Amino acid sequence: MPSSRRNIIASCAMSLVILSSVGDIFLDAPSLILAGSAALVVYFMLCWRQFTGAAWMTMSLCVGLLVLVLIGGISADALLGGMSRMLFLAALLAVMGFLRTAASSDPQITLAGHYLTGQPPGRRYFALSFGGQFLGMLINFGGLAILLEMTKQSIKVQRGRLSDNILEWRLRRMTTASLRGFSLLPFWSPIGVGVNALLLAMPGLRYVDLIAGGLAGCALLTLWGWLLDRRTAPKTPLPAAGPPQSAAPLLTLVAHILLLGLSIAVVKTISGAPFQSALLISIPLYSIAWAIWAQRPLSRPRHAAGRVLTTSFHRFPFAAAEIGVFASAGLLSVLALQIVPTDAVQSTLLILKEPWLLIVALNVTVFFLATIGVNPIITASVLATLVAQADIPGLGNVPVALALAGAWSTVMGFTPAVTTVAFAGAIIDRPARLVGLRWNGVYCLSAFALWTAIIAAWVAFTS
């Protein structure tokens, strides 16, 4: 089959996955879940050439576990619940492509990147850290790519005017600031996979339960990263590249985040749908409105809307690796409960006796497994589901979710086995091991220990 035809069929299959997941919001129809799951299988079969090692490993584990539970027996409700989670995460990753397409049509996003990377050394860390979060929230890896590409350009412009040693330090500091900011998204981003994976794994948990603690963790680790950045900065003063005269592009970026949040709240209120479900409706609608506004001097509304839809449609096959990892994790979090009896898990967890020790054990597990290639979404989703089902005395869902979010955030910029580090290294032409372990290792390990200690102390005090 020619690749163009294969991609079109794959995009049609993913469109059916999205429609099935949206339909599942309003209709209690198992046939929709089955149809969406079949479409997702077709999508993966057509896009397997896009798979990375992480995608192959995660999906193979998912298929193997599915075969085991089917042989051993699984209730139809449990299987449909796992498939529903799988479809939601696949659909969420896919509709995020609409935001990325809309952002790429808006020159203000590029100007915001220029403004952030052009800040003087004294303000640059906070600018790039928050920029990594805001751009990452809106356009995922595309936001990190914008900052790192502009970082590389700014270093290239200074070549010959500053020593190579100073330029390497500048590259290191700007890269780690962007990477650390982007890695904090599992703490608070309402449209991020991290928060939504934890909400799905703990049905009694709400986004409003996490936002205060998540923002506090984000602020604390941002400050910690800044202190480390200042301590390791070269003693030689670095001349600043003057920022643009106007901060208007940055204000535009912030406005989009606020408006997107408002649109999610409006859709949730009008439709009565759960928070996660409202995302699947509001993100495409907001993306279309964004593109129409950004292209208003050049295109008619219907042309701008059509471009967002068609461009996003044709990009679906190229997100197969990321969709495969996250969709598999959604199903794995349910299948794991069929393999590991909840009673046995509870008895094992109670061996630790103190709930704060369990927090430490959970975080160490997430961090360690990520360093050897197990994506944090898998470990965090499975562990969150097991803990929620086990109902450990003295251990609430909120501290567990915040602890896992912190472990997830701190390991994202550490190990070359995680996509984020490999992605950043490829853009700035540096080995992933250098970027993750050497440049960012001290921050990741210390931030992990700091956050784990804080949540463990909180649990110990409240229990």
C-alpha positions in Angstrom: 0.0 0.0 0.0 1.5 3.4 -0.9 2.5 5.4 2.1 0.2 8.3 1.3 -2.8 6.1 1.2 -1.7 4.2 4.3 -1.4 7.5 6.2 -4.8 8.7 5.1 -6.4 5.5 6.3 -4.5 5.8 9.6 -5.7 9.4 10.0 -9.3 8.2 9.4 -8.9 5.5 12.1 -7.6 8.0 14.6 -10.5 10.4 13.8 -12.8 7.5 14.6 -10.9 7.0 17.9 -11.5 10.6 18.8 -15.2 10.5 17.9 -15.6 7.2 19.8 -14.0 8.7 22.9 -16.2 11.8 22.7 -19.3 9.7 22.1 -18.4 7.6 25.2 -18.8 10.8 27.2 -22.6 11.0 26.6 -23.6 7.5 25.6 -23.3 4.4 27.7 -22.6 2.2 24.6 -20.0 -0.6 24.8 -20.2 -0.7 21.0 -18.6 2.7 20.8 -15.7 1.6 22.9 -15.2 -1.6 20.9 -15.4 0.4 17.6 -12.9 2.9 18.9 -10.5 0.2 20.1 -10.7 -1.6 16.7 -9.9 1.7 15.0 -6.9 2.2 17.3 -5.6 -1.2 16.4 -5.9 -0.4 12.7 -4.1 2.9 13.4 -1.2 1.1 15.1 -1.0 -1.6 12.4 -0.6 1.1 9.8 1.8 3.3 11.7 4.2 0.8 13.2 7.1 2.3 11.3 6.9 5.4 13.6 7.3 3.3 16.8 10.3 4.0 19.0 11.9 1.4 21.3 9.8 2.8 24.2 6.6 2.4 22.2 7.5 -1.2 21.2 8.3 -2.1 24.8 5.1 -0.5 26.3 2.8 -1.9 23.7 4.4 -5.4 23.8 3.9 -5.4 27.6 0.3 -4.3 27.1 -0.5 -7.0 24.6 1.2 -9.7 26.7 -0.7 -8.7 29.8 -4.0 -8.6 27.8 -3.5 -12.1 26.6 -2.8 -13.3 30.2 -5.9 -11.7 31.6 -8.1 -13.0 28.8 -6.8 -16.5 29.4 -7.3 -16.1 33.2 -10.6 -14.4 32.9 -11.6 -10.8 33.2 -15.0 -9.2 33.6 -16.5 -7.3 30.7 -16.9 -4.2 32.7 -13.2 -4.1 33.8 -12.0 -4.7 30.2 -14.3 -2.0 28.8 -13.1 0.4 31.5 -9.5 -0.2 30.6 -10.3 0.2 26.9 -12.1 3.5 27.7 -9.0 4.8 29.5 -6.9 3.7 26.5 -9.1 5.5 24.0 -9.2 8.7 26.1 -5.4 9.0 26.4 -5.0 8.2 22.7 -7.6 10.8 21.8 -6.2 13.4 24.1 -2.7 13.1 22.6 -4.3 13.3 19.1 -6.4 16.4 19.8 -3.3 18.1 21.3 -2.1 18.2 17.7 -4.9 20.7 16.9 -3.3 23.1 19.4 0.1 22.6 17.9 -1.2 23.3 14.4 -3.0 26.5 15.6 0.1 27.7 17.4 2.3 27.2 14.4 0.1 29.5 12.4 0.4 32.3 15.0 3.6 34.4 14.6 3.1 35.7 18.2 4.2 32.3 19.5 7.6 32.5 17.8 8.0 36.1 19.0 7.2 35.0 22.5 10.0 32.4 22.2 12.4 35.2 21.0 11.4 37.3 24.0 12.0 34.5 26.5 15.4 33.5 25.1 16.5 37.1 24.8 16.2 37.9 28.5 19.4 38.9 30.4 21.1 36.3 32.6 19.5 37.5 35.8 16.0 36.9 34.5 16.6 34.3 31.9 16.2 31.2 34.1 12.7 32.1 35.3 11.7 33.3 31.8 12.8 30.0 30.1 11.4 27.8 32.9 8.0 29.4 32.8 8.2 29.6 29.0 8.9 25.8 28.9 5.8 25.2 31.0 3.4 27.6 29.1 4.6 26.6 25.6 4.7 23.0 26.6 1.2 23.1 27.9 -0.1 24.5 24.7 1.9 22.6 22.1 3.7 19.8 24.0 7.1 19.0 22.6 6.6 21.8 20.0 6.9 24.4 22.8 10.2 22.9 24.0 11.5 22.7 20.4 10.8 26.5 19.9 12.8 27.4 23.0 15.7 25.1 22.3 15.9 26.1 18.6 16.1 29.7 19.6 18.6 28.9 22.3 20.8 27.3 19.6 20.4 30.3 17.3 21.3 32.7 20.1 24.5 30.7 20.8 25.4 30.7 17.1 25.0 34.5 16.9 27.5 34.9 19.8 30.1 32.5 18.2 33.4 34.3 17.8 32.4 37.2 20.2 32.6 35.0 23.3 34.8 32.1 24.3 33.7 28.6 23.5 33.7 27.8 27.3 31.3 30.7 28.1 29.1 29.8 25.1 28.9 26.2 26.3 27.9 27.3 29.8 25.2 29.6 28.3 23.9 26.7 26.2 23.8 24.5 29.2 22.0 27.0 31.4 19.4 27.9 28.8 18.8 24.3 27.9 18.4 23.1 31.5 16.1 26.0 32.3 13.8 25.1 29.4 13.9 21.4 30.1 13.2 21.8 33.8 10.2 24.1 33.2 8.8 21.7 30.6 9.3 18.7 33.0 7.1 20.4 35.7 3.9 20.0 33.6 2.8 16.8 35.4 2.3 18.9 38.5 -0.4 21.2 37.2 -1.2 21.2 33.5 -5.0 20.6 33.2 -4.6 19.4 29.6 -1.4 17.4 30.2 -1.2 13.7 30.1 0.4 13.5 33.5 -2.4 15.1 35.5 -5.1 13.3 33.5 -3.4 9.9 33.8 -3.4 10.3 37.6 -7.0 11.5 37.6 -8.1 8.4 35.6 -6.1 6.1 37.9 -7.8 7.5 41.0 -11.5 8.0 40.2 -12.3 9.8 43.4 -9.7 12.4 42.7 -10.5 15.8 41.1 -8.3 18.4 39.4 -9.2 21.0 42.0 -7.8 18.6 44.7 -4.4 18.8 43.1 -4.0 22.3 41.8 -2.9 24.0 45.0 -0.3 21.4 45.9 0.8 21.1 42.2 1.4 24.8 41.9 3.2 24.8 45.2 5.5 22.0 44.0 6.0 23.8 40.7 7.0 27.0 42.5 9.3 25.2 44.9 11.2 23.2 42.3 11.5 26.3 40.0 13.1 28.2 42.9 15.3 25.2 43.7 16.4 25.0 40.1 17.2 28.7 40.0 19.3 28.5 43.1 21.3 25.6 41.6 21.7 27.6 38.3 23.0 30.6 40.1 25.4 28.5 42.2 26.9 26.8 39.2 27.0 29.9 37.0 30.5 30.9 35.7 32.1 33.7 37.6 32.8 35.6 34.4 30.0 38.0 33.7 28.0 37.1 30.7 26.9 39.9 28.4 23.2 40.0 27.9 21.5 39.9 24.5 18.9 42.7 24.7 15.3 41.5 24.9 12.7 42.8 22.4 11.2 46.1 23.3 7.7 44.7 23.8 6.4 41.9 26.0 3.2 41.8 24.0 3.9 38.3 22.5 4.4 36.9 26.0 1.1 38.4 27.2 -0.6 36.8 24.1 0.8 33.4 25.2 -0.5 33.9 28.7 -3.9 35.0 27.4 -4.2 31.8 25.3 -3.6 29.7 28.4 -6.3 31.6 30.4 -8.8 31.5 27.5 -8.2 27.8 27.0 -8.8 27.1 30.7 -12.0 29.2 30.5 -13.2 27.3 27.4 -12.7 24.0 29.2 -14.7 25.3 32.2 -17.5 26.6 29.9 -17.7 23.3 28.0 -17.7 21.3 31.3 -20.6 23.5 32.7 -22.7 23.4 29.5 -22.3 19.7 28.7 -22.1 18.4 32.3 -19.3 16.2 31.2 -16.4 15.3 33.5 -13.3 17.5 33.4 -11.2 15.1 31.3 -14.0 14.6 28.8 -14.5 18.4 28.4 -10.9 18.5 27.2 -11.7 16.4 24.1 -14.4 18.8 23.1 -12.9 22.2 24.0 -9.3 21.7 22.7 -10.3 21.3 19.0 -12.9 24.1 19.2 -10.4 26.4 20.8 -7.7 25.5 18.3 -10.0 26.4 15.4 -10.9 29.7 17.0 -7.3 30.4 17.7 -6.3 29.8 14.0 -9.1 32.0 12.8 -8.0 34.8 15.0 -4.3 34.5 14.2 -4.9 34.3 10.5 -7.6 36.9 10.2 -5.5 39.4 8.2 -4.7 36.8 5.6 -7.4 34.2 5.5 -11.2 33.9 5.7 -12.4 32.1 8.8 -13.5 28.9 6.9 -10.1 28.7 5.2 -8.2 29.1 8.5 -10.5 26.5 10.2 -10.0 24.1 7.2 -6.3 24.4 7.4 -6.2 23.5 11.1 -8.4 20.5 10.5 -6.7 19.1 7.4 -3.1 19.8 8.7 -3.9 18.1 12.1 -5.6 15.2 10.2 -2.5 14.5 8.1 -0.2 14.7 11.2 -2.0 11.9 13.1 0.2 9.1 11.8 3.4 10.8 12.9 2.4 10.8 16.6 2.0 7.0 16.7 4.9 6.4 19.0 3.8 8.8 21.7 0.1 7.8 21.3 1.2 4.1 21.6 3.0 4.7 24.9 0.2 6.7 26.6 -2.7 4.6 25.3 -1.0 1.4 26.4 -0.5 2.9 29.8 -4.2 3.6 30.2 -5.0 -0.1 29.5 -2.1 -1.4 31.6 -3.3 0.4 34.7 -6.5 -1.7 34.6 -5.0 -4.9 33.5 -2.4 -4.8 36.3 -5.2 -5.1 38.8 -6.3 -8.4 37.2 -2.8 -9.8 37.6 -2.0 -8.5 41.1 -4.7 -9.2 43.7 -5.6 -6.0 45.6 -5.7 -7.9 48.9 -2.1 -9.2 48.4 -1.0 -5.7 47.4 -2.6 -4.2 50.5 -0.9 -6.8 52.8 2.5 -6.1 51.1 2.1 -2.4 51.4 1.1 -2.6 55.1 4.5 -4.3 55.8 6.0 -0.9 55.6 3.7 0.1 58.5 4.2 3.8 58.2 2.4 5.5 55.3 5.3 7.9 54.7 7.5 5.0 53.9 5.1 4.0 51.2 5.4 7.5 49.6 9.2 7.0 49.5 8.8 3.5 48.0 6.4 4.7 45.3 8.6 7.5 44.3 11.8 5.5 44.2 10.0 2.9 42.1 8.9 5.5 39.5 12.3 7.1 39.4 14.3 3.9 39.2 12.1 2.2 36.5 12.2 5.4 34.4 16.0 5.3 34.4 16.0 1.9 32.8 13.4 2.8 30.1 9.9 2.3 31.7 7.9 5.4 30.9 6.7 7.1 34.1 3.1 7.2 32.9 3.0 3.4 33.1 4.5 3.1 36.6 2.6 6.1 38.0 -0.7 5.0 36.5 -0.4 1.4 37.8 0.9 2.4 41.2 -1.8 5.1 41.6 -4.5 2.6 40.7 -3.2 -0.1 43.1 -2.9 2.4 46.0 -6.4 3.7 45.3 -7.8 0.2 45.3 -5.8 -0.9 48.4 -7.2 1.9 50.5 -4.2 2.2 52.9 -5.1 3.7 56.3 -3.6 7.2 56.8 -2.8 7.6 53.1 -5.0 9.8 51.0 -5.2 10.0 47.2 -4.0 13.6 47.1 -0.5 13.1 48.6 0.0 10.0 46.6 -0.9 11.8 43.3 1.3 14.7 44.2 4.2 12.5 45.2 4.0 10.5 41.9 3.7 13.8 39.9 6.9 15.0 41.5 8.8 11.8 40.8 7.5 11.9 37.2 8.6 15.6 36.8 12.0 15.1 38.3 12.9 12.0 36.2 11.7 13.5 32.9 14.9 15.6 32.6 17.3 13.0 34.0 17.5 9.8 32.1 18.3 9.5 28.4 15.8 6.7 28.3 13.0 9.3 28.6 11.9 10.9 25.4 12.3 14.5 26.8 16.0 14.2 27.3 16.7 12.5 23.9 14.5 15.1 22.2 16.3 18.1 23.8 19.8 16.6 23.0 18.9 16.1 19.4 17.8 19.7 18.9 20.9 21.3 20.5 23.3 18.6 18.9 24.5 17.3 22.3 24.5 13.7 23.5 21.4 12.8 25.6 23.6 11.5 28.4 25.4 14.9 28.6 22.1 16.8 28.8 20.4 14.6 31.2 22.9 13.0 33.5 25.7 15.6 33.6 24.0 18.9 33.0 20.7 18.2 34.8 21.6 15.3 37.1 22.2 17.2 40.3 19.0 19.1 39.9 16.9 16.0 39.2 18.3 13.9 42.0 18.2 16.7 44.6 14.7 17.9 43.5 13.4 14.3 43.7 14.8 13.9 47.2 13.4 17.3 48.3 9.9 16.7 47.0 9.8 13.1 48.3 10.9 14.3 51.7 8.2 17.0 51.8 5.3 14.7 50.8 6.6 12.0 53.2 6.8 14.5 56.0 3.3 15.8 55.2 1.9 12.2 55.3 3.7 11.4 58.5 2.4 14.5 60.2 -1.2 14.2 59.1 -1.5 10.4 59.7 
